[in-house]
Amino acid sequence: MNARIVRRTLLGAVLLAGIAVLAVYGTHAGTILGRIGLRIF
C-alpha cells in the first residue's frame, strides 16, 4: 500500500474519532482538543 494513502486514512480515522469524542464529551473538551488540533495541523 502507498504510504500517503495509509497516512491519509489514519489521519481521517483520527479526525473522525476526535469528532466523536467531542460529541460525547461536549463543548468544553471540544475547544481544548480543537486548539491542540490546530497546533498539530
PDB file of N, CA, C and O in Angstrom:
ATOM      1  N   MET A   1       0.841  -1.204   0.000  1.00  0.00           N
ATOM      2  CA  MET A   1       0.000   0.000   0.000  1.00  0.00           C
ATOM      3  C   MET A   1       0.874   1.251   0.000  1.00  0.00           C
ATOM      4  O   MET A   1       1.998   1.253   0.501  1.00  0.00           O
ATOM      5  N   ASN A   2       0.326   2.295  -0.570  1.00  0.00           N
ATOM      6  CA  ASN A   2       1.071   3.544  -0.642  1.00  0.00           C
ATOM      7  C   ASN A   2       1.096   4.228   0.721  1.00  0.00           C
ATOM      8  O   ASN A   2       0.081   4.282   1.415  1.00  0.00           O
ATOM      9  N   ALA A   3       2.259   4.749   1.098  1.00  0.00           N
ATOM     10  CA  ALA A   3       2.402   5.380   2.416  1.00  0.00           C
ATOM     11  C   ALA A   3       1.474   6.585   2.548  1.00  0.00           C
ATOM     12  O   ALA A   3       0.923   6.836   3.620  1.00  0.00           O
ATOM     13  N   ARG A   4       1.306   7.327   1.457  1.00  0.00           N
ATOM     14  CA  ARG A   4       0.430   8.505   1.523  1.00  0.00           C
ATOM     15  C   ARG A   4      -1.007   8.102   1.788  1.00  0.00           C
ATOM     16  O   ARG A   4      -1.705   8.746   2.571  1.00  0.00           O
ATOM     17  N   ILE A   5      -1.449   7.035   1.136  1.00  0.00           N
ATOM     18  CA  ILE A   5      -2.828   6.579   1.327  1.00  0.00           C
ATOM     19  C   ILE A   5      -3.023   6.125   2.772  1.00  0.00           C
ATOM     20  O   ILE A   5      -4.030   6.446   3.402  1.00  0.00           O
ATOM     21  N   VAL A   6      -2.051   5.376   3.288  1.00  0.00           N
ATOM     22  CA  VAL A   6      -2.155   4.894   4.670  1.00  0.00           C
ATOM     23  C   VAL A   6      -2.194   6.074   5.627  1.00  0.00           C
ATOM     24  O   VAL A   6      -3.010   6.115   6.548  1.00  0.00           O
ATOM     25  N   ARG A   7      -1.297   7.041   5.400  1.00  0.00           N
ATOM     26  CA  ARG A   7      -1.229   8.199   6.296  1.00  0.00           C
ATOM     27  C   ARG A   7      -2.538   8.977   6.248  1.00  0.00           C
ATOM     28  O   ARG A   7      -3.040   9.421   7.280  1.00  0.00           O
ATOM     29  N   ARG A   8      -3.088   9.142   5.048  1.00  0.00           N
ATOM     30  CA  ARG A   8      -4.337   9.892   4.913  1.00  0.00           C
ATOM     31  C   ARG A   8      -5.486   9.147   5.581  1.00  0.00           C
ATOM     32  O   ARG A   8      -6.348   9.762   6.210  1.00  0.00           O
ATOM     33  N   THR A   9      -5.498   7.828   5.447  1.00  0.00           N
ATOM     34  CA  THR A   9      -6.556   7.032   6.071  1.00  0.00           C
ATOM     35  C   THR A   9      -6.466   7.118   7.588  1.00  0.00           C
ATOM     36  O   THR A   9      -7.479   7.287   8.267  1.00  0.00           O
ATOM     37  N   LEU A  10      -5.243   7.001   8.122  1.00  0.00           N
ATOM     38  CA  LEU A  10      -5.061   7.099   9.570  1.00  0.00           C
ATOM     39  C   LEU A  10      -5.469   8.479  10.060  1.00  0.00           C
ATOM     40  O   LEU A  10      -6.133   8.604  11.089  1.00  0.00           O
ATOM     41  N   LEU A  11      -5.072   9.522   9.323  1.00  0.00           N
ATOM     42  CA  LEU A  11      -5.421  10.884   9.722  1.00  0.00           C
ATOM     43  C   LEU A  11      -6.934  11.057   9.735  1.00  0.00           C
ATOM     44  O   LEU A  11      -7.491  11.645  10.662  1.00  0.00           O
ATOM     45  N   GLY A  12      -7.591  10.543   8.706  1.00  0.00           N
ATOM     46  CA  GLY A  12      -9.041  10.638   8.653  1.00  0.00           C
ATOM     47  C   GLY A  12      -9.702   9.900   9.807  1.00  0.00           C
ATOM     48  O   GLY A  12     -10.670  10.389  10.390  1.00  0.00           O
ATOM     49  N   ALA A  13      -9.178   8.720  10.138  1.00  0.00           N
ATOM     50  CA  ALA A  13      -9.736   7.944  11.245  1.00  0.00           C
ATOM     51  C   ALA A  13      -9.554   8.689  12.558  1.00  0.00           C
ATOM     52  O   ALA A  13     -10.458   8.722  13.392  1.00  0.00           O
ATOM     53  N   VAL A  14      -8.374   9.291  12.738  1.00  0.00           N
ATOM     54  CA  VAL A  14      -8.114  10.051  13.968  1.00  0.00           C
ATOM     55  C   VAL A  14      -9.060  11.240  14.063  1.00  0.00           C
ATOM     56  O   VAL A  14      -9.602  11.524  15.131  1.00  0.00           O
ATOM     57  N   LEU A  15      -9.257  11.935  12.947  1.00  0.00           N
ATOM     58  CA  LEU A  15     -10.151  13.099  12.961  1.00  0.00           C
ATOM     59  C   LEU A  15     -11.585  12.674  13.263  1.00  0.00           C
ATOM     60  O   LEU A  15     -12.284  13.344  14.024  1.00  0.00           O
ATOM     61  N   LEU A  16     -12.023  11.569  12.673  1.00  0.00           N
ATOM     62  CA  LEU A  16     -13.382  11.089  12.935  1.00  0.00           C
ATOM     63  C   LEU A  16     -13.533  10.689  14.400  1.00  0.00           C
ATOM     64  O   LEU A  16     -14.549  10.982  15.030  1.00  0.00           O
ATOM     65  N   ALA A  17     -12.511  10.016  14.939  1.00  0.00           N
ATOM     66  CA  ALA A  17     -12.552   9.634  16.349  1.00  0.00           C
ATOM     67  C   ALA A  17     -12.592  10.881  17.223  1.00  0.00           C
ATOM     68  O   ALA A  17     -13.306  10.926  18.225  1.00  0.00           O
ATOM     69  N   GLY A  18     -11.817  11.896  16.834  1.00  0.00           N
ATOM     70  CA  GLY A  18     -11.805  13.148  17.594  1.00  0.00           C
ATOM     71  C   GLY A  18     -13.173  13.811  17.589  1.00  0.00           C
ATOM     72  O   GLY A  18     -13.639  14.301  18.617  1.00  0.00           O
ATOM     73  N   ILE A  19     -13.814  13.823  16.427  1.00  0.00           N
ATOM     74  CA  ILE A  19     -15.149  14.417  16.326  1.00  0.00           C
ATOM     75  C   ILE A  19     -16.133  13.655  17.206  1.00  0.00           C
ATOM     76  O   ILE A  19     -16.976  14.256  17.872  1.00  0.00           O
ATOM     77  N   ALA A  20     -16.023  12.327  17.202  1.00  0.00           N
ATOM     78  CA  ALA A  20     -16.913  11.516  18.035  1.00  0.00           C
ATOM     79  C   ALA A  20     -16.685  11.818  19.513  1.00  0.00           C
ATOM     80  O   ALA A  20     -17.636  11.931  20.286  1.00  0.00           O
ATOM     81  N   VAL A  21     -15.417  11.946  19.898  1.00  0.00           N
ATOM     82  CA  VAL A  21     -15.101  12.265  21.299  1.00  0.00           C
ATOM     83  C   VAL A  21     -15.674  13.627  21.667  1.00  0.00           C
ATOM     84  O   VAL A  21     -16.237  13.798  22.748  1.00  0.00           O
ATOM     85  N   LEU A  22     -15.531  14.595  20.768  1.00  0.00           N
ATOM     86  CA  LEU A  22     -16.066  15.932  21.046  1.00  0.00           C
ATOM     87  C   LEU A  22     -17.572  15.868  21.239  1.00  0.00           C
ATOM     88  O   LEU A  22     -18.117  16.518  22.131  1.00  0.00           O
ATOM     89  N   ALA A  23     -18.244  15.086  20.406  1.00  0.00           N
ATOM     90  CA  ALA A  23     -19.695  14.984  20.501  1.00  0.00           C
ATOM     91  C   ALA A  23     -20.097  14.364  21.833  1.00  0.00           C
ATOM     92  O   ALA A  23     -21.124  14.728  22.406  1.00  0.00           O
ATOM     93  N   VAL A  24     -19.285  13.425  22.329  1.00  0.00           N
ATOM     94  CA  VAL A  24     -19.622  12.741  23.580  1.00  0.00           C
ATOM     95  C   VAL A  24     -19.310  13.614  24.788  1.00  0.00           C
ATOM     96  O   VAL A  24     -20.121  13.721  25.708  1.00  0.00           O
ATOM     97  N   TYR A  25     -18.138  14.236  24.785  1.00  0.00           N
ATOM     98  CA  TYR A  25     -17.684  14.935  25.989  1.00  0.00           C
ATOM     99  C   TYR A  25     -18.095  16.396  26.030  1.00  0.00           C
ATOM    100  O   TYR A  25     -17.937  17.045  27.064  1.00  0.00           O
ATOM    101  N   GLY A  26     -18.619  16.931  24.931  1.00  0.00           N
ATOM    102  CA  GLY A  26     -19.180  18.268  24.993  1.00  0.00           C
ATOM    103  C   GLY A  26     -18.239  19.366  24.543  1.00  0.00           C
ATOM    104  O   GLY A  26     -17.116  19.117  24.106  1.00  0.00           O
ATOM    105  N   THR A  27     -18.735  20.599  24.662  1.00  0.00           N
ATOM    106  CA  THR A  27     -18.081  21.726  24.009  1.00  0.00           C
ATOM    107  C   THR A  27     -16.791  22.132  24.710  1.00  0.00           C
ATOM    108  O   THR A  27     -15.860  22.589  24.047  1.00  0.00           O
ATOM    109  N   HIS A  28     -16.707  21.980  26.021  1.00  0.00           N
ATOM    110  CA  HIS A  28     -15.505  22.415  26.733  1.00  0.00           C
ATOM    111  C   HIS A  28     -14.301  21.597  26.288  1.00  0.00           C
ATOM    112  O   HIS A  28     -13.253  22.150  25.956  1.00  0.00           O
ATOM    113  N   ALA A  29     -14.460  20.277  26.283  1.00  0.00           N
ATOM    114  CA  ALA A  29     -13.390  19.413  25.790  1.00  0.00           C
ATOM    115  C   ALA A  29     -13.154  19.681  24.309  1.00  0.00           C
ATOM    116  O   ALA A  29     -12.024  19.576  23.831  1.00  0.00           O
ATOM    117  N   GLY A  30     -14.207  20.022  23.585  1.00  0.00           N
ATOM    118  CA  GLY A  30     -14.085  20.291  22.161  1.00  0.00           C
ATOM    119  C   GLY A  30     -13.183  21.480  21.883  1.00  0.00           C
ATOM    120  O   GLY A  30     -12.376  21.448  20.954  1.00  0.00           O
ATOM    121  N   THR A  31     -13.318  22.535  22.689  1.00  0.00           N
ATOM    122  CA  THR A  31     -12.481  23.709  22.457  1.00  0.00           C
ATOM    123  C   THR A  31     -11.030  23.394  22.763  1.00  0.00           C
ATOM    124  O   THR A  31     -10.136  23.847  22.048  1.00  0.00           O
ATOM    125  N   ILE A  32     -10.777  22.618  23.822  1.00  0.00           N
ATOM    126  CA  ILE A  32      -9.401  22.256  24.177  1.00  0.00           C
ATOM    127  C   ILE A  32      -8.780  21.413  23.073  1.00  0.00           C
ATOM    128  O   ILE A  32      -7.683  21.712  22.600  1.00  0.00           O
ATOM    129  N   LEU A  33      -9.479  20.361  22.663  1.00  0.00           N
ATOM    130  CA  LEU A  33      -8.941  19.494  21.614  1.00  0.00           C
ATOM    131  C   LEU A  33      -8.836  20.237  20.293  1.00  0.00           C
ATOM    132  O   LEU A  33      -7.944  19.956  19.493  1.00  0.00           O
ATOM    133  N   GLY A  34      -9.739  21.183  20.058  1.00  0.00           N
ATOM    134  CA  GLY A  34      -9.672  21.983  18.841  1.00  0.00           C
ATOM    135  C   GLY A  34      -8.398  22.811  18.800  1.00  0.00           C
ATOM    136  O   GLY A  34      -7.757  22.914  17.754  1.00  0.00           O
ATOM    137  N   ARG A  35      -8.027  23.405  19.936  1.00  0.00           N
ATOM    138  CA  ARG A  35      -6.794  24.190  19.990  1.00  0.00           C
ATOM    139  C   ARG A  35      -5.587  23.297  19.790  1.00  0.00           C
ATOM    140  O   ARG A  35      -4.656  23.658  19.069  1.00  0.00           O
ATOM    141  N   ILE A  36      -5.596  22.123  20.428  1.00  0.00           N
ATOM    142  CA  ILE A  36      -4.485  21.181  20.256  1.00  0.00           C
ATOM    143  C   ILE A  36      -4.395  20.758  18.797  1.00  0.00           C
ATOM    144  O   ILE A  36      -3.304  20.700  18.231  1.00  0.00           O
ATOM    145  N   GLY A  37      -5.535  20.465  18.188  1.00  0.00           N
ATOM    146  CA  GLY A  37      -5.550  20.045  16.792  1.00  0.00           C
ATOM    147  C   GLY A  37      -5.011  21.132  15.872  1.00  0.00           C
ATOM    148  O   GLY A  37      -4.287  20.843  14.920  1.00  0.00           O
ATOM    149  N   LEU A  38      -5.364  22.382  16.157  1.00  0.00           N
ATOM    150  CA  LEU A  38      -4.869  23.476  15.326  1.00  0.00           C
ATOM    151  C   LEU A  38      -3.362  23.602  15.464  1.00  0.00           C
ATOM    152  O   LEU A  38      -2.679  23.927  14.492  1.00  0.00           O
ATOM    153  N   ARG A  39      -2.832  23.348  16.654  1.00  0.00           N
ATOM    154  CA  ARG A  39      -1.381  23.421  16.842  1.00  0.00           C
ATOM    155  C   ARG A  39      -0.682  22.296  16.096  1.00  0.00           C
ATOM    156  O   ARG A  39       0.372  22.507  15.497  1.00  0.00           O
ATOM    157  N   ILE A  40      -1.267  21.093  16.130  1.00  0.00           N
ATOM    158  CA  ILE A  40      -0.632  19.947  15.469  1.00  0.00           C
ATOM    159  C   ILE A  40      -0.682  20.121  13.964  1.00  0.00           C
ATOM    160  O   ILE A  40       0.329  19.952  13.283  1.00  0.00           O
ATOM    161  N   PHE A  41      -1.874  20.464  13.431  1.00  0.00           N
ATOM    162  CA  PHE A  41      -2.024  20.579  11.985  1.00  0.00           C
ATOM    163  C   PHE A  41      -1.824  22.011  11.545  1.00  0.00           C
ATOM    164  O   PHE A  41      -1.912  22.308  10.353  1.00  0.00           O
TER     165      PHE A  41
END
